[in-house]
Amino acid sequence: MPNSISRRAFAERLALAAAAPFVVQDLSPLPPLRDAERGSEGGGYQAQQAPEPSALAKALAEGIRLRYGDRLTADDMRTITRSIDGRLRGAERLYQAALTNADEPDFVYRVYRGD
């Protein structure tokens, strides 16, 4: 019989695999800074302060810590909290975009009726 795992272990691995893109996206390398963003010491980079995560992001991350805390380090939790906060801020920006009833998509859908 091949490597068999329990349904619970399979579900946990599936959930972790589904969450991976959300965590990994925030781990991409930072783009190089422009000259205006560099320090005055001739090319030294200034440490950019990340904004403090919102209370909602911290609460959601706490739920993840309670569920998977035995598998996560403190650095993992900081990364997850920042990721959650970034997604919440993105959702907030979407809510701020005002759309009217006349706004339409960039394409027009037409049903193909044949020749």
N, C-alpha and C positions, 0 to 999 in steps of 0.2 A: 504494500500500500504506500503511495507517495506521502510526502510530508503532510500530515493532516493537522489542522488547528481547530480549535473550538470556534463555535459561531461568535462567541463574545470577543475572542481575540481577533477574528476576522473583521468584525464590526469596528473594533478599536483601530485596527490598521487602516480600514477604509476611511474612517473619520479623520485620522491623521493625514492620510494621503489627500483627502479633499481640502484640508486646511493648509496644506503645504504651499500652494501658490500664493496665498495671502501673506504668509510669513516671508517666503523667499523673495517676493517682489520688493520688499523693503530692504533687502540685504544687497541689492545691486550696488556696484561701485558708484561713487559720486562723480559727476562730471567735473572737469577741470574748472577752476575758478578763473574769472576774467581778471584783468589787471586792477580794476577798481575794487574787487573783492579781496585782493591780496593784502597782506600786512605791509607796513612801511619798512620792514627790515629787508627789503630787496627780495621779494618772492616768498617770504614765509607766510604760511596760511594761518589765518585767524580761526580760532575755535568758534564755530557757529553754535549758538545756544538753541537747542530744540525747545519749542514751546512745551509747557507742562501739559501732560495729557488731561483730558476732561474727566470729571467725576464719573460719567457714564462709561468711558473707556476703562477707567480703573476698576469699576464694578464688574464689567464684563470680563476683564482679565482676571479678576479675583475668582470668578466662576470657573474659568479655565484652570487656575491654580488649584482650586479645590478638587477638581476632577482629575487633573493630570500632573499635579505638583510633584509627585515622586519621580517623574521622568524629566522634569524641566529644571534648568538652572536659573539663577537670578538674572543672568544675562538674557536667557531665553524669554523670561517673563517681561523684561524691559522691552525687548524687541516685539513681542506679541502686543504689549500695551500700546507701543508707538504705532504699530500696524493698525490696530483697532481704532485708535484715535484718528489716524490719517483717513481711514475709510469713513468714519463718522463726519469728519470735516468735509470730505468730498460729497457725502450725501446732503449735508447742510448747504453746500454751494449749489447743488442741484435744486433744492427746495427754493432757493432765492431767485432762480431764473423764472421770470414772469412769462407765462405763455397765455396767449389769447385763444379764443375759439377759432380764429382765422389762421393760426399757425399750422403749417402742414409739413410733412416730411419732404426731403429733397427729391423724392421720386414719386411717380404716379403709377399706381398699380392698376393694370388693366387685365381682365381675365381673357385668356386665349380661347377663342371660340372655334378655332379650326379655320380651314380655308373655305 
